[in-house]
Amino acid sequence: MVRRAFAGIVLAALAAGVPAARAADAALIDAAKKEGKVVWYTTQPIDPLVLVLSAAFEKKYGVKVEYVRANSTDVALRLLTEAKAGKVQGDVYDGTTTAEALKKEGLALKWLPDSVREYAADYRDPEGYWAATNDYVIAVSFNTDLIKRGTEPRTWEDLLDPKYKGQIIWSSAPSTSAGAGFVGTALKALGDDKGRDYLKRLSTQRIAGINAASRQVIDQVIAGEYALAMQSFPENAIFSAKRGAPVNWIAMAPAMTGIISTVGVTAGAPHPNAGKLLFDFMCGEEGQIIYRDTFYIPAHPRVAPLEAELTPGKHRVLHISPAEVNESMPKWYEIFKDLFR
């Protein structure tokens, strides 16, 4: 009931408050309608973003959206496996590292919609394969029943307090929204030597690692299994708190991880026109308002985030480009496994 109510609020807001946006090309719309559906391989949480965005797209264009949820690595691996079998099924993919991996394998279609022309240069692939849907700030979240508001850790040094030993959890996946991503951020912020020294000290805190998405990690904190979730998304904490969950997020110093989530169309997609249309919708103002209203940081320059604390420049964020993540993640993951597993 909460999900339906939330979706209804967002869709009503779209119907009432969205400015007249540039219409997609009529020929593309017709071709997409003939294909009838689009298959979206997504790293985004199903509830609420994927559900709400899919419903809005289907209502606008009459093209059915089918979606599969996985992390960036698994989305890329799934498409690679499908391509080797000669049967690609995913039309659209997203993720923080998916596009760069697929570009290397020739599985990313070189195409950008008109809706991204206004985007900042960092939010568009210079080679024309992907565009950003949203900016991510990756922070620490805490259970407000277990840690009193105002007493939560605020710095990386605070995380070393013995009282948090065995009380912290993060994802063990090779992802920016996991322990490996924090390794990369620490090395980038502190330098290799000081970064490794800090990570060694942090490893004594016996951080629990689960091979799961960040959303599932924060659910463990909400349930009271752990007090703190590292490398978690503030929007997940904000959305859950608005539903009554005992959770909040922390703008951690000296820095938080920054990464963009990108979207692109698969080369050899079975529904290429529907894929292009969904890509266009996600990056246009209508789609970006949905990202905003589900507490994300939109990529579109005319759509500001709802949460003032997530406004770009409010806190120190070390942004890591998709190409840098793709290149450095193997190294970060090896350090993570050596120290924390």
N, C-alpha and C positions, 0 to 999 in steps of 0.2 A: 504493500500500500504506500509506504514511504517512497519507494522507487517511482511508482506511477505518479504520485503527487509531485515529486521533484521534476520528473520529465514533463509533466503538464505545465508546471510553472515556467520552465525554460522555453517550451514550445510556444506558450502564450506570449511570453516576452518577445520571442522572435517575430511572431505574427504582428505584434503591436508596435514594437520599437525599432525594428531594423530599418536603416535607411535604404533607399532605393539603390540596389547594388547592380554592378555591371552583369548583365545576363550572359550566361555561357553561350557559346556559338550554337545557333539553332541546328546546324548539321550534326554537331557533336551530340547534342541532346537527342536528336532523332535516332542516331546510330546507337547510342547507349540504351534507349528504350527498346530498340529491336533486339539487343543482346539480352535484355530483361533482368540481369542481375550482375552484381559485382562481388568478388570474394576479396575480403580485406584481412591480411595477416597483420595483426596489431600487437604492439607491446603495451598499449594503454589499458587502464582498468576498464573492464566491461561496464561496471556500475560505478558512476553514472555516465561517463563520457561516451563510450562506444554505443550504449543503448540510446542515449539522447541524440547523438549526432546521426546515427543510422536512421532513427525514426524521422528526423527532420529531412534528411536526404530523400528517403522513400516518399514522404509526403509531398515534397517539392517536385520530384521527377518521376515518381512511379517506378523506380528501379529498385529491386530488392537487394538488400545488403546481407551477405553472409560473412561472418567473421570468425577468426580463429585467434585465440590469445596465447602468446608465448613471449619469452624475452628476446632481445635483439639477436643474440647468437643463435637461438633456436629457430627464429624466423628465417635467418639467412640459411641455416643448415637445411631447413625444410624445403626451401625453394631450390637449393642446390641439388638435393636428393630428387626432387620432382623433375628437374631439368635433365639429370643423368638418366632418369627412367623415361624421358621423352614425353612427360605428361605434366607440364606446369599447370597448377590449379589456382594459385594466388594471382590476383590482378594488381592489387595495391599492397605495398608493404610500408611499415613505418618502423621507427626505432632510432636509437642514438648511434648505433654503429652499423646497422643493417645495410644502408645504401653503399657505404664504402666497400664493404665485403662483396656485395653483388656487382658493383662496378668492375672489380678486379676479375670477376668470372664472366663478364659479358652478359649478366642477367638483369641489368638495370637499363630501362628505356631512356634514351636521351630526349626528354620532353619536359617543358615547364608551361604551366597555364598562365594566362594573362593576369590572373589575380595576384601573382607574386611580383609583378613589375615594380611595385612601390616598396618592396621589402628591402631592408638593409643588406648590404653586400654579404655580410657574414651569415645571413639567413637564406642565401641562394647558392647552390653549387655553381662555381665559376664555369664548370664544364657543361652545366645544364641538365643534370640528372636528378636532382632533388631540391626540395625547399623545406624550410622549417615550418612546423605546425605550432610549436611552443618552445619556450625556454624553460629549462629546469634549474631550480636551485635545490641542491640535495643537502639536507640538514640532519639534525638529530631530533627525534621525537621522544616524549616521555609520558609515562602514566601519571596523571595528576592525583590519583589516589595514593600512589606509592611515593611520589616525590611532591612535596608541597610547592605550589606555585611561588616563585620568588626565591626558592632554594635550589632550583635546578642548575646543573653544570652549565657554564657559559663559555668555557675555553677548552681547548684540547688538554691542557694541563689538569683542568678539573676532572676530566674523564679518568685520570690516573688515581683518583682518591680510592683508597682500599674499600670503602663502603660500596663501591660499584662493582667489585670483583664478582663475577658470575651473574651480574644483573644486566648485562648488555647483550644485545643480539643484532646480527646483520645477516644479509644474504651472502652465501659463499659462492655465488655464481661469478663467472668472469665478466663482470658488468660494472659500469660506472656507479650504478645504484646498489653497490655491494662492497664488501671489504676491499676488493681489488681496486675499486674506484677511489676509496679513501687512501690507499697506498699511493696511487698516482697523485692525488691532491697533496698529500703530505710531502712527497718528494718535490713537487712543483713549488710548494709554499716555503719549505725549509731548506731546500737543496738536498743533494743526495746523501751526504754524510749525516747532517743533523736530522734529516727525514728518517733515515734508517735507524738512527739512535732512538728517536721518539717512538717509532713503530715497535722496536724491541721492547721498550718499556710498556707500551700499550698491550703487547701480547701477554704480559703477566696478568692481565685482568680477566683472562679466561673467557673471552667473548664467544658466545654461542653462534655458530654458523649453520644456516639451513639453506639447502639448495632450492630456493623459492624466490618468487618475485617480492619486491619491496613492499607491496600491498599486504602480502601474507606475513611479512616480518612485523609490520606495524600492528597487525591484528593480534600477534602474540603479546605485544605490549599492552594493547587495549584490554586483552583478557587477563592481564596481571601476571603473566608467566615471567615477564622481564620488566625492568623499570625503564630501560632506554633502548631505542632502536637507532642505530647509526646508519647513515646513507639512506635516509628515508625522505620521501617527498612531502613538503609542507602541505600541499593541496590535499593529500590523503588525510593528514591530521586535521586540517580545517574542516573538511567535509564530514569526517567521522564525529568531530566535536559538535558540529551543528546538529547531528543526530542524537546527541546526548552522551557520546562516548567520553571516558575520562582520559583525554589525550590533548597534548599541545606540542608545538614545535619550537625549536631553539635556533636563533641566528648565531651559530657557533663561531667563535673567534679562534685563531686568527683569520680563518677563511672557510667558506663552504665551496663545495664542488658546483661548477656550472657546466651545463651541457644542453645542446638543443636536440629535440626529437625531430626527425625529418621524415618526409613522405615521398614516395616515388611510385612509378608504374613499372611492373615487371616486363622485361623483354620476353616476347612470346606469350603474353597473357591471353587466356581464352576469351576474355571480355575487355579488350583494350580500350574501347571507347567509354564503357561504363567506368573503367579504372581511371581514365583521364578526367571524367566528369566528377568522380568522387574526390580526386586530388584537387581539382579546381574548387569544389565546394568547401573542402576542409581548410583551404588557405584563403578563401574569400571572406568578406566581412561577416556573412551569415554563419559560416562554420567557426570563425574565430570568436564570435560572440558566445557560441556554445562552449568553446574552450575557456573563455573568460568566466562564464557563469557556472562552470564546474571547478572554478578556483585555480585554473592554470594561468601561466604567464603567456599571453598570446604573442605570436610572431608579427602580426599585422601592426603597422605603425599607428593606425588609428583606433586600435582597440587596446585599452589599458587594463591591467589586472584589477580584479575587485579588491584584493587584499593589498592595502597600502604598503605593508611590510615587505611585499614581494616586488615592489616597483624597482626596476633596474637602477642600480647605483645606491640603493638604500643601505646595503651591507656589502662587505668585501666578498666577492665571489670570484674564484679562479675558473675561468671558462676554458674548457678543453675542447678543441675542434673534433668533429667526427673523424677526420683523417689522423689526428694525433692519437685518439683513442684506439683506432684500428691498428696503428703502428705500435703503440706502446703497451696495449693491454696484455700481450703475452708475457712481457717482462714484469708488469705489475702483478699479474696473477701468480707468477712463480714466486715472487717475494711474499705474496699473501699466503700461499700454500706452505712456504718454508717457515713462516713465523706463526701462523694462526691455525694451522690444521694438524 
